[in-house]
Amino acid sequence: MQDSAVVAQGARNAAAMADHAHGGHPTYLLHHFNSVEQQADASSFAMWLFLLTEVMFFGGMFVVYLIYRNWYYPAFVAGSRQLNVALGGINSALLITSSFTMTLAVWNARMRRKGGMILCLVLTFALGAVFLGVKGAEYKEKFEKHHVPGEHYSLQSFLNPDSDPAAAGTRPLPLDEARHTELFFSLYFAMTGMHALHMIIGMGLMAYILFRARGGAYTAGHTAFVEYFGMYWHFVDIVWIFLFPLLYLINRH
Amino acid sequence: MSEPREQAEHIVSPWIYAAVYLALLAGVAATIAASRMNLGILNPILALSIAFAQAALVTVYSMHLKWSTKLNKLSVGACAFIYCFLIAMVLLDYTSRAWGQW
Protein backbone atom coordinates (compact mmCIF):
# COMPACT_ATOMS: atom_id res chain seq x y z
CA MET A 1 0.00 0.00 0.00
CA GLN A 2 1.61 3.23 -1.17
CA ASP A 3 0.78 6.05 1.18
CA SER A 4 1.28 8.63 -1.55
CA ALA A 5 -1.42 7.04 -3.70
CA VAL A 6 -3.86 7.13 -0.83
CA VAL A 7 -3.24 10.74 0.03
CA ALA A 8 -3.84 11.62 -3.61
CA GLN A 9 -7.34 10.22 -3.35
CA GLY A 10 -8.51 13.19 -1.39
CA ALA A 11 -8.87 14.87 1.89
CA ARG A 12 -11.24 12.30 3.34
CA ASN A 13 -8.79 9.45 2.98
CA ALA A 14 -5.86 11.64 3.93
CA ALA A 15 -7.59 12.43 7.18
CA ALA A 16 -8.13 8.75 7.75
CA MET A 17 -4.45 8.11 7.10
CA ALA A 18 -3.39 10.60 9.73
CA ASP A 19 -3.89 8.17 12.57
CA HIS A 20 -4.16 5.21 10.20
CA ALA A 21 -7.66 4.73 11.50
CA HIS A 22 -10.59 3.80 9.30
CA GLY A 23 -12.40 6.93 10.35
CA GLY A 24 -15.67 7.40 8.52
CA HIS A 25 -15.53 4.21 6.48
CA PRO A 26 -15.80 0.48 7.29
CA THR A 27 -12.64 -1.42 8.22
CA TYR A 28 -13.10 -3.80 5.29
CA LEU A 29 -12.81 -0.98 2.74
CA LEU A 30 -9.27 -1.30 1.41
CA HIS A 31 -7.35 1.93 1.14
CA HIS A 32 -6.90 1.81 -2.62
CA PHE A 33 -10.66 1.99 -3.21
CA ASN A 34 -12.68 5.17 -3.02
CA SER A 35 -15.85 3.56 -1.78
CA VAL A 36 -17.41 0.27 -0.68
CA GLU A 37 -19.37 0.24 -3.95
CA GLN A 38 -16.25 0.64 -6.06
CA GLN A 39 -14.57 -2.15 -4.13
CA ALA A 40 -17.60 -4.43 -4.60
CA ASP A 41 -17.76 -3.71 -8.35
CA ALA A 42 -14.05 -4.37 -8.85
CA SER A 43 -13.94 -7.57 -6.81
CA SER A 44 -17.13 -9.06 -8.26
CA PHE A 45 -15.80 -8.33 -11.77
CA ALA A 46 -12.57 -10.14 -10.85
CA MET A 47 -14.52 -13.15 -9.59
CA TRP A 48 -16.59 -13.31 -12.78
CA LEU A 49 -13.45 -13.11 -14.91
CA PHE A 50 -11.93 -15.99 -12.95
CA LEU A 51 -15.06 -18.08 -13.47
CA LEU A 52 -15.09 -17.26 -17.19
CA THR A 53 -11.53 -18.62 -17.50
CA GLU A 54 -12.88 -21.74 -15.80
CA VAL A 55 -15.60 -21.92 -18.47
CA MET A 56 -12.89 -21.93 -21.12
CA PHE A 57 -10.90 -24.56 -19.18
CA PHE A 58 -13.80 -27.01 -18.90
CA GLY A 59 -15.02 -25.91 -22.33
CA GLY A 60 -11.87 -27.30 -23.93
CA MET A 61 -12.64 -30.73 -22.49
CA PHE A 62 -16.24 -30.50 -23.66
CA VAL A 63 -15.06 -29.83 -27.23
CA VAL A 64 -12.75 -32.88 -27.14
CA TYR A 65 -15.70 -34.88 -25.86
CA LEU A 66 -18.01 -33.54 -28.58
CA ILE A 67 -15.69 -34.49 -31.43
CA TYR A 68 -14.72 -37.93 -30.16
CA ARG A 69 -18.34 -38.72 -29.34
CA ASN A 70 -19.28 -38.04 -32.96
CA TRP A 71 -16.27 -39.91 -34.24
CA TYR A 72 -16.56 -43.07 -32.12
CA TYR A 73 -20.26 -43.00 -31.33
CA PRO A 74 -20.81 -46.80 -30.81
CA ALA A 75 -17.89 -46.93 -28.35
CA PHE A 76 -19.27 -43.92 -26.46
CA VAL A 77 -22.72 -45.53 -26.26
CA ALA A 78 -21.21 -48.74 -24.88
CA GLY A 79 -19.02 -46.81 -22.44
CA SER A 80 -21.91 -44.64 -21.25
CA ARG A 81 -23.98 -47.75 -20.59
CA GLN A 82 -21.38 -48.78 -18.00
CA LEU A 83 -22.31 -45.75 -15.88
CA ASN A 84 -25.07 -45.96 -13.28
CA VAL A 85 -27.87 -43.49 -14.11
CA ALA A 86 -29.40 -43.82 -10.63
CA LEU A 87 -26.14 -42.87 -8.92
CA GLY A 88 -25.55 -40.06 -11.41
CA GLY A 89 -29.07 -38.75 -10.87
CA ILE A 90 -28.70 -38.90 -7.09
CA ASN A 91 -25.44 -36.98 -7.39
CA SER A 92 -27.15 -34.36 -9.54
CA ALA A 93 -29.83 -33.91 -6.87
CA LEU A 94 -27.18 -33.78 -4.10
CA LEU A 95 -25.17 -31.11 -5.86
CA ILE A 96 -28.22 -29.01 -6.76
CA THR A 97 -29.34 -29.23 -3.13
CA SER A 98 -25.89 -28.14 -1.96
CA SER A 99 -26.13 -25.18 -4.34
CA PHE A 100 -29.47 -24.29 -2.75
CA THR A 101 -28.06 -24.45 0.79
CA MET A 102 -25.14 -22.31 -0.43
CA THR A 103 -27.53 -19.60 -1.63
CA LEU A 104 -29.21 -19.75 1.78
CA ALA A 105 -25.81 -19.41 3.47
CA VAL A 106 -25.19 -16.20 1.49
CA TRP A 107 -28.68 -14.96 2.37
CA ASN A 108 -28.09 -15.67 6.06
CA ALA A 109 -24.74 -13.86 5.90
CA ARG A 110 -26.41 -10.80 4.38
CA MET A 111 -29.14 -10.93 7.02
CA ARG A 112 -26.37 -11.16 9.64
CA ARG A 113 -27.61 -14.46 10.99
CA LYS A 114 -24.51 -16.30 12.11
CA GLY A 115 -26.18 -19.51 13.28
CA GLY A 116 -28.22 -19.93 10.10
CA MET A 117 -25.20 -19.23 7.94
CA ILE A 118 -23.04 -21.82 9.71
CA LEU A 119 -25.84 -24.40 9.55
CA CYS A 120 -26.27 -23.85 5.79
CA LEU A 121 -22.53 -24.07 5.19
CA VAL A 122 -22.28 -27.31 7.19
CA LEU A 123 -25.14 -28.74 5.10
CA THR A 124 -23.43 -27.61 1.89
CA PHE A 125 -20.19 -29.21 3.03
CA ALA A 126 -21.94 -32.46 4.00
CA LEU A 127 -23.82 -32.70 0.69
CA GLY A 128 -20.56 -32.14 -1.17
CA ALA A 129 -18.92 -34.89 0.88
CA VAL A 130 -21.74 -37.34 0.10
CA PHE A 131 -21.42 -36.45 -3.60
CA LEU A 132 -17.72 -37.28 -3.49
CA GLY A 133 -18.50 -40.51 -1.62
CA VAL A 134 -20.91 -41.63 -4.37
CA LYS A 135 -18.34 -40.62 -6.98
CA GLY A 136 -15.71 -42.64 -5.11
CA ALA A 137 -17.98 -45.72 -5.11
CA GLU A 138 -18.45 -45.31 -8.87
CA TYR A 139 -14.70 -44.98 -9.41
CA LYS A 140 -14.10 -48.08 -7.27
CA GLU A 141 -16.43 -50.11 -9.49
CA LYS A 142 -14.54 -48.90 -12.58
CA PHE A 143 -11.23 -50.00 -11.05
CA GLU A 144 -12.67 -53.40 -10.21
CA LYS A 145 -13.94 -53.91 -13.76
CA HIS A 146 -10.65 -52.69 -15.23
CA HIS A 147 -12.39 -49.80 -16.95
CA VAL A 148 -9.68 -47.34 -15.94
CA PRO A 149 -7.63 -46.39 -19.03
CA GLY A 150 -4.10 -47.73 -19.01
CA GLU A 151 -2.12 -50.92 -19.03
CA HIS A 152 -4.80 -53.03 -17.35
CA TYR A 153 -7.77 -51.76 -19.33
CA SER A 154 -10.17 -54.61 -20.14
CA LEU A 155 -12.34 -54.83 -23.28
CA GLN A 156 -14.27 -57.80 -21.90
CA SER A 157 -17.55 -55.90 -21.31
CA PHE A 158 -17.58 -54.62 -24.88
CA LEU A 159 -16.32 -57.65 -26.87
CA ASN A 160 -18.47 -60.06 -24.89
CA PRO A 161 -21.35 -58.01 -23.39
CA ASP A 162 -23.19 -61.01 -21.94
CA SER A 163 -20.31 -61.55 -19.52
CA ASP A 164 -21.17 -58.22 -17.86
CA PRO A 165 -24.63 -57.59 -16.30
CA ALA A 166 -24.30 -53.86 -17.07
CA ALA A 167 -23.86 -54.58 -20.80
CA ALA A 168 -25.96 -57.74 -21.13
CA GLY A 169 -28.19 -57.84 -24.20
CA THR A 170 -26.24 -55.23 -26.15
CA ARG A 171 -24.47 -55.81 -29.44
CA PRO A 172 -20.82 -56.94 -29.15
CA LEU A 173 -18.46 -54.32 -30.57
CA PRO A 174 -15.79 -55.17 -33.15
CA LEU A 175 -12.29 -54.93 -31.68
CA ASP A 176 -11.41 -51.57 -33.27
CA GLU A 177 -14.62 -49.97 -31.96
CA ALA A 178 -14.30 -51.62 -28.54
CA ARG A 179 -10.81 -50.17 -28.11
CA HIS A 180 -12.24 -46.68 -28.38
CA THR A 181 -14.26 -47.19 -25.18
CA GLU A 182 -10.92 -46.49 -23.48
CA LEU A 183 -11.15 -42.99 -24.95
CA PHE A 184 -14.61 -42.58 -23.45
CA PHE A 185 -13.32 -43.56 -20.02
CA SER A 186 -10.28 -41.29 -20.40
CA LEU A 187 -12.66 -38.38 -20.91
CA TYR A 188 -14.95 -39.65 -18.15
CA PHE A 189 -12.12 -39.69 -15.62
CA ALA A 190 -10.56 -36.45 -16.84
CA MET A 191 -13.83 -34.50 -16.72
CA THR A 192 -15.40 -35.95 -13.57
CA GLY A 193 -11.95 -36.01 -11.90
CA MET A 194 -11.32 -32.35 -12.64
CA HIS A 195 -14.84 -31.60 -11.44
CA ALA A 196 -14.21 -33.57 -8.22
CA LEU A 197 -10.91 -31.72 -7.72
CA HIS A 198 -12.82 -28.43 -7.93
CA MET A 199 -15.22 -29.72 -5.29
CA ILE A 200 -12.36 -30.78 -3.01
CA ILE A 201 -10.78 -27.32 -3.34
CA GLY A 202 -14.21 -25.82 -2.67
CA MET A 203 -14.65 -27.88 0.48
CA GLY A 204 -11.24 -26.74 1.69
CA LEU A 205 -12.31 -23.13 1.21
CA MET A 206 -15.61 -23.91 2.91
CA ALA A 207 -13.76 -25.27 5.96
CA TYR A 208 -11.80 -22.00 6.10
CA ILE A 209 -15.02 -19.97 5.84
CA LEU A 210 -16.66 -22.04 8.58
CA PHE A 211 -13.62 -21.54 10.80
CA ARG A 212 -13.79 -17.77 10.37
CA ALA A 213 -17.59 -17.59 10.46
CA ARG A 214 -17.65 -18.79 14.05
CA GLY A 215 -16.06 -15.50 15.03
CA GLY A 216 -18.69 -13.61 13.04
CA ALA A 217 -16.33 -12.64 10.22
CA TYR A 218 -19.04 -12.70 7.53
CA THR A 219 -22.08 -11.59 9.48
CA ALA A 220 -20.97 -8.05 10.28
CA GLY A 221 -21.88 -6.47 6.96
CA HIS A 222 -19.02 -7.61 4.73
CA THR A 223 -20.14 -10.78 2.96
CA ALA A 224 -18.04 -10.57 -0.22
CA PHE A 225 -15.86 -13.61 0.41
CA VAL A 226 -18.84 -15.88 1.12
CA GLU A 227 -20.67 -14.55 -1.95
CA TYR A 228 -17.73 -15.14 -4.26
CA PHE A 229 -17.19 -18.58 -2.82
CA GLY A 230 -20.89 -19.24 -3.45
CA MET A 231 -20.43 -18.26 -7.10
CA TYR A 232 -17.56 -20.74 -7.38
CA TRP A 233 -19.71 -23.48 -5.85
CA HIS A 234 -22.58 -22.73 -8.25
CA PHE A 235 -20.16 -22.85 -11.16
CA VAL A 236 -19.06 -26.35 -10.09
CA ASP A 237 -22.77 -27.25 -9.97
CA ILE A 238 -23.23 -25.99 -13.55
CA VAL A 239 -20.33 -28.14 -14.78
CA TRP A 240 -22.01 -31.21 -13.32
CA ILE A 241 -25.36 -30.22 -14.89
CA PHE A 242 -23.63 -30.63 -18.27
CA LEU A 243 -21.50 -33.66 -17.35
CA PHE A 244 -24.45 -35.75 -16.19
CA PRO A 245 -26.45 -35.95 -19.46
CA LEU A 246 -23.34 -35.98 -21.66
CA LEU A 247 -21.59 -38.87 -19.88
CA TYR A 248 -24.42 -40.89 -18.35
CA LEU A 249 -27.27 -40.57 -20.81
CA ILE A 250 -25.93 -41.39 -24.28
CA ASN A 251 -28.52 -43.40 -26.21
CA ARG A 252 -30.37 -44.76 -23.16
CA HIS A 253 -33.73 -45.53 -24.74
CA MET B 1 -33.21 -1.56 -13.41
CA SER B 2 -29.65 -2.68 -12.84
CA GLU B 3 -27.73 0.15 -11.40
CA PRO B 4 -24.17 -0.77 -10.45
CA ARG B 5 -24.92 0.13 -6.85
CA GLU B 6 -27.68 -2.41 -6.55
CA GLN B 7 -25.53 -5.50 -6.07
CA ALA B 8 -23.95 -4.31 -2.87
CA GLU B 9 -27.33 -3.81 -1.27
CA HIS B 10 -29.74 -6.17 -2.98
CA ILE B 11 -30.88 -9.06 -0.80
CA VAL B 12 -32.60 -11.76 -2.83
CA SER B 13 -35.62 -13.43 -1.27
CA PRO B 14 -34.99 -17.09 -0.26
CA TRP B 15 -38.22 -17.92 -2.07
CA ILE B 16 -36.52 -17.12 -5.38
CA TYR B 17 -33.73 -19.53 -4.45
CA ALA B 18 -36.31 -22.17 -3.52
CA ALA B 19 -38.12 -21.74 -6.86
CA VAL B 20 -34.81 -22.07 -8.73
CA TYR B 21 -33.97 -25.16 -6.67
CA LEU B 22 -37.25 -26.86 -7.56
CA ALA B 23 -36.85 -25.93 -11.24
CA LEU B 24 -33.35 -27.43 -11.26
CA LEU B 25 -34.56 -30.70 -9.70
CA ALA B 26 -37.39 -30.82 -12.25
CA GLY B 27 -34.74 -30.32 -14.93
CA VAL B 28 -32.79 -33.37 -13.76
CA ALA B 29 -35.99 -35.46 -13.77
CA ALA B 30 -36.88 -34.16 -17.24
CA THR B 31 -33.37 -34.94 -18.52
CA ILE B 32 -33.57 -38.54 -17.33
CA ALA B 33 -37.15 -38.96 -18.62
CA ALA B 34 -36.21 -37.53 -22.02
CA SER B 35 -33.24 -39.90 -22.30
CA ARG B 36 -35.67 -42.84 -22.02
CA MET B 37 -37.55 -41.76 -25.15
CA ASN B 38 -36.28 -42.45 -28.65
CA LEU B 39 -36.17 -39.02 -30.25
CA GLY B 40 -33.31 -39.72 -32.65
CA ILE B 41 -31.12 -36.70 -33.23
CA LEU B 42 -33.27 -34.68 -30.84
CA ASN B 43 -32.13 -36.70 -27.79
CA PRO B 44 -28.80 -34.91 -27.24
CA ILE B 45 -30.29 -31.59 -28.39
CA LEU B 46 -33.10 -31.82 -25.84
CA ALA B 47 -30.70 -32.93 -23.06
CA LEU B 48 -28.38 -30.00 -23.78
CA SER B 49 -31.28 -27.54 -24.03
CA ILE B 50 -32.44 -28.54 -20.55
CA ALA B 51 -28.86 -28.27 -19.27
CA PHE B 52 -28.48 -24.77 -20.77
CA ALA B 53 -31.78 -23.69 -19.21
CA GLN B 54 -30.61 -24.99 -15.82
CA ALA B 55 -27.23 -23.28 -16.20
CA ALA B 56 -28.97 -20.01 -17.09
CA LEU B 57 -31.16 -20.21 -13.96
CA VAL B 58 -28.10 -20.79 -11.76
CA THR B 59 -26.11 -18.00 -13.39
CA VAL B 60 -28.88 -15.40 -13.36
CA TYR B 61 -30.42 -16.08 -9.93
CA SER B 62 -28.10 -18.17 -7.70
CA MET B 63 -25.00 -16.28 -8.85
CA HIS B 64 -26.87 -12.95 -8.71
CA LEU B 65 -26.00 -11.92 -12.27
CA LYS B 66 -29.49 -10.40 -12.55
CA TRP B 67 -28.58 -7.87 -9.85
CA SER B 68 -24.99 -7.43 -10.96
CA THR B 69 -23.28 -4.61 -12.85
CA LYS B 70 -23.66 -4.15 -16.59
CA LEU B 71 -19.94 -4.82 -16.93
CA ASN B 72 -20.38 -8.29 -15.38
CA LYS B 73 -23.40 -9.06 -17.57
CA LEU B 74 -21.52 -7.99 -20.66
CA SER B 75 -18.53 -10.15 -19.69
CA VAL B 76 -20.67 -13.25 -19.22
CA GLY B 77 -22.42 -12.60 -22.54
CA ALA B 78 -19.08 -12.12 -24.28
CA CYS B 79 -17.79 -15.37 -22.79
CA ALA B 80 -20.84 -17.28 -24.01
CA PHE B 81 -20.49 -15.77 -27.48
CA ILE B 82 -16.76 -16.44 -27.77
CA TYR B 83 -17.12 -19.99 -26.51
CA CYS B 84 -19.85 -20.74 -29.08
CA PHE B 85 -17.71 -19.09 -31.74
CA LEU B 86 -14.69 -21.24 -30.84
CA ILE B 87 -16.76 -24.44 -30.92
CA ALA B 88 -18.22 -23.44 -34.29
CA MET B 89 -14.75 -22.80 -35.71
CA VAL B 90 -13.43 -26.16 -34.47
CA LEU B 91 -16.44 -28.00 -35.87
CA LEU B 92 -16.15 -26.16 -39.17
CA ASP B 93 -12.60 -27.43 -39.51
CA TYR B 94 -13.61 -30.90 -38.36
CA THR B 95 -16.53 -31.29 -40.77
CA SER B 96 -14.85 -29.76 -43.80
CA ARG B 97 -11.76 -31.96 -43.93
CA ALA B 98 -11.43 -34.74 -46.49
CA TRP B 99 -11.01 -37.39 -43.80
CA GLY B 100 -9.11 -40.47 -45.00
CA GLN B 101 -8.52 -39.10 -48.50
CA TRP B 102 -4.86 -38.27 -48.28
Interface residues (C-beta under 8 A of the other chain):
Chain A: V36 E37 A40 D41 S44 F45 W48 L49 L52 V55 M56 G59 V63 L66 I67 V85 G89 S92 A93 I96 T97 S99 F100 M102 T103 L104 W107 R110 M111 E227 G230 M231 H234 F235 D237 I238 I241 F242 F244 P245 L246 L249 I250 N251 R252 H253
Chain B: P4 R5 Q7 A8 I11 V12 P14 Y17 A18 V20 Y21 L24 L25 G27 V28 T31 I32 S35 R36 M37 N38 L39 N43 P44 A47 L48 I50 A51 Q54 A55 V58 T59 S62 M63 H64 S68 T69 L71 N72 S75 V76 C79 Y83 L86 I87 V90 L91 Y94
